Amino acid sequence: MKGFITDINLKPVQQKIENGQRLAFEDGMRLFRSPDLLGVGALADAVRRRLHDNAAYYVVNRHLNYTNVCMNQCRFCAYARKDTDADAYTMSMDAVRLWVRTHPEPEVREIHIVGGLNPSLDMAYYLDLLRTVRAERPDATIKAFTAVEIDRLSRLSGLSLAEVIHLLRENGLGMMPGGGAEILEKRVHDILFPKKIGAERWLEVMAAVHGAGIKTNASMLYGHIETIAERVHHLLRLRALQDQTGGFAAFIPLAFHAKNTALSHLPPTTAMDDLKTIAVSRLLLDNIPHIKAYWVMIGEKLAQVALSFGADDLDGTIVEERIFHQAGAESAKGMRRGELVRLITAAGFVPVERDAHYTPLPTGVPSEGCHP
């Protein structure tokens, strides 16, 4: 690791990492500002290999986006529609059932469900949605709804967060994605998504979900109007909650795509920024076990490189992703298991097929000497 560091300003950070010390805000700023991308990557790769050796995870999963009608109308979103728009949709339970049956892959381990905040949907719809998917896929983990949807259901029903979470769990919820946080800063919230819940409420909902024994992911949408300091603050707030709850299974940096949004004038993120953000995330989030290189957002080839910059997971097959492709993502809408295995192997890592909770599956047991 020492031979890769060319930026002298990284030496104090390197020393902390080698001594097992926790990095602070100033360290995060130093990492982001460093021109030594390979040095930052080497530091992150050392931590990644200490945690996961040569393993790189993936899951056979599918994405279900049940409605694109959303009352929040966030400025960064290309997916949301008003209920009067010609292309607005909300799936009926018959449509959901058909969706599940149309792609009857028996090896699917995770159904990822998110949608817009549709004002016409009530608690009964969400419970029916969970029950319908569970009936068709009893062997798959249902990873569903963001903190934004949980908050909406609590306010709509008059039930407490704990009561809402209990109802959802009883009807099939097994895990939650990490969306809705975007950047946990009031300045960004007020400009880009003022109708959506703020940072404190997002953290409160996630704490309640973790307290109920349900694992979640965490995420960060970067590359729009946020500052580097706001990115670092976001990561440290996630780390602080993880210290309290231990409920985050993985962190996903989400590169912003501006096409078809109110921010279409903004340039896309660069490969340098994508790799550095993944690396810094690995270094600052010392208590979150997994960092994803979400190939949908950064492309398949850069995701391969990211496995050497701190990431240990490529997410999954997905089959058909809609939300980020509406905003201009140019990656494939889905991949087969064999394609993910090929990407991981070609990058020099051992592919480990997992379930939603990162339990290695028999088809993806790592080779001897790899200790995930």
ChimeraX attribute file (.defattr): number of C-alpha atoms within 10 A of each C-alpha:
attribute: neighborCount
match mode: 1-to-1
recipient: residues
	/A:1	13
	/A:2	11
	/A:3	7
	/A:4	14
	/A:5	19
	/A:6	16
	/A:7	15
	/A:8	11
	/A:9	15
	/A:10	19
	/A:11	14
	/A:12	13
	/A:13	23
	/A:14	22
	/A:15	12
	/A:16	14
	/A:17	17
	/A:18	13
	/A:19	9
	/A:20	10
	/A:21	12
	/A:22	14
	/A:23	18
	/A:24	13
	/A:25	13
	/A:26	11
	/A:27	21
	/A:28	22
	/A:29	17
	/A:30	16
	/A:31	25
	/A:32	20
	/A:33	14
	/A:34	17
	/A:35	14
	/A:36	19
	/A:37	21
	/A:38	21
	/A:39	23
	/A:40	29
	/A:41	28
	/A:42	22
	/A:43	26
	/A:44	27
	/A:45	25
	/A:46	18
	/A:47	20
	/A:48	25
	/A:49	19
	/A:50	12
	/A:51	15
	/A:52	17
	/A:53	18
	/A:54	22
	/A:55	25
	/A:56	27
	/A:57	29
	/A:58	26
	/A:59	27
	/A:60	25
	/A:61	28
	/A:62	22
	/A:63	21
	/A:64	21
	/A:65	19
	/A:66	20
	/A:67	21
	/A:68	24
	/A:69	24
	/A:70	19
	/A:71	17
	/A:72	19
	/A:73	20
	/A:74	19
	/A:75	16
	/A:76	22
	/A:77	23
	/A:78	24
	/A:79	22
	/A:80	25
	/A:81	21
	/A:82	16
	/A:83	18
	/A:84	9
	/A:85	10
	/A:86	8
	/A:87	10
	/A:88	15
	/A:89	17
	/A:90	18
	/A:91	15
	/A:92	14
	/A:93	17
	/A:94	10
	/A:95	12
	/A:96	19
	/A:97	16
	/A:98	12
	/A:99	14
	/A:100	18
	/A:101	13
	/A:102	9
	/A:103	11
	/A:104	11
	/A:105	12
	/A:106	10
	/A:107	12
	/A:108	19
	/A:109	24
	/A:110	26
	/A:111	24
	/A:112	20
	/A:113	20
	/A:114	21
	/A:115	20
	/A:116	22
	/A:117	20
	/A:118	22
	/A:119	13
	/A:120	11
	/A:121	13
	/A:122	13
	/A:123	16
	/A:124	8
	/A:125	13
	/A:126	19
	/A:127	17
	/A:128	16
	/A:129	21
	/A:130	22
	/A:131	19
	/A:132	19
	/A:133	24
	/A:134	18
	/A:135	11
	/A:136	15
	/A:137	19
	/A:138	13
	/A:139	13
	/A:140	20
	/A:141	22
	/A:142	24
	/A:143	24
	/A:144	28
	/A:145	22
	/A:146	23
	/A:147	25
	/A:148	20
	/A:149	22
	/A:150	20
	/A:151	19
	/A:152	19
	/A:153	21
	/A:154	17
	/A:155	13
	/A:156	13
	/A:157	12
	/A:158	11
	/A:159	12
	/A:160	14
	/A:161	20
	/A:162	14
	/A:163	13
	/A:164	20
	/A:165	21
	/A:166	14
	/A:167	15
	/A:168	20
	/A:169	17
	/A:170	13
	/A:171	18
	/A:172	22
	/A:173	21
	/A:174	22
	/A:175	25
	/A:176	26
	/A:177	23
	/A:178	24
	/A:179	21
	/A:180	22
	/A:181	25
	/A:182	25
	/A:183	25
	/A:184	23
	/A:185	17
	/A:186	15
	/A:187	13
	/A:188	18
	/A:189	20
	/A:190	12
	/A:191	11
	/A:192	21
	/A:193	19
	/A:194	16
	/A:195	12
	/A:196	22
	/A:197	19
	/A:198	21
	/A:199	18
	/A:200	13
	/A:201	15
	/A:202	21
	/A:203	18
	/A:204	15
	/A:205	20
	/A:206	29
	/A:207	20
	/A:208	18
	/A:209	24
	/A:210	21
	/A:211	15
	/A:212	14
	/A:213	14
	/A:214	19
	/A:215	23
	/A:216	26
	/A:217	21
	/A:218	25
	/A:219	22
	/A:220	24
	/A:221	20
	/A:222	22
	/A:223	22
	/A:224	19
	/A:225	14
	/A:226	16
	/A:227	13
	/A:228	16
	/A:229	14
	/A:230	19
	/A:231	23
	/A:232	22
	/A:233	18
	/A:234	19
	/A:235	24
	/A:236	19
	/A:237	15
	/A:238	22
	/A:239	19
	/A:240	13
	/A:241	17
	/A:242	21
	/A:243	14
	/A:244	11
	/A:245	17
	/A:246	19
	/A:247	23
	/A:248	26
	/A:249	23
	/A:250	23
	/A:251	27
	/A:252	24
	/A:253	22
	/A:254	24
	/A:255	23
	/A:256	25
	/A:257	29
	/A:258	25
	/A:259	21
	/A:260	15
	/A:261	19
	/A:262	14
	/A:263	18
	/A:264	17
	/A:265	10
	/A:266	15
	/A:267	13
	/A:268	15
	/A:269	16
	/A:270	12
	/A:271	14
	/A:272	11
	/A:273	15
	/A:274	22
	/A:275	27
	/A:276	26
	/A:277	28
	/A:278	24
	/A:279	30
	/A:280	24
	/A:281	27
	/A:282	28
	/A:283	26
	/A:284	22
	/A:285	22
	/A:286	17
	/A:287	18
	/A:288	21
	/A:289	17
	/A:290	24
	/A:291	28
	/A:292	26
	/A:293	30
	/A:294	21
	/A:295	24
	/A:296	25
	/A:297	21
	/A:298	25
	/A:299	16
	/A:300	21
	/A:301	12
	/A:302	16
	/A:303	25
	/A:304	25
	/A:305	18
	/A:306	30
	/A:307	30
	/A:308	23
	/A:309	31
	/A:310	31
	/A:311	30
	/A:312	31
	/A:313	30
	/A:314	26
	/A:315	22
	/A:316	25
	/A:317	24
	/A:318	23
	/A:319	16
	/A:320	16
	/A:321	19
	/A:322	15
	/A:323	19
	/A:324	22
	/A:325	19
	/A:326	18
	/A:327	19
	/A:328	18
	/A:329	22
	/A:330	15
	/A:331	17
	/A:332	15
	/A:333	15
	/A:334	18
	/A:335	18
	/A:336	13
	/A:337	17
	/A:338	10
	/A:339	13
	/A:340	24
	/A:341	20
	/A:342	12
	/A:343	18
	/A:344	25
	/A:345	14
	/A:346	11
	/A:347	17
	/A:348	15
	/A:349	22
	/A:350	20
	/A:351	25
	/A:352	27
	/A:353	26
	/A:354	24
	/A:355	19
	/A:356	25
	/A:357	16
	/A:358	18
	/A:359	13
	/A:360	18
	/A:361	14
	/A:362	10
	/A:363	10
	/A:364	16
	/A:365	18
	/A:366	21
	/A:367	12
	/A:368	6
	/A:369	8
	/A:370	15
	/A:371	14
	/A:372	19
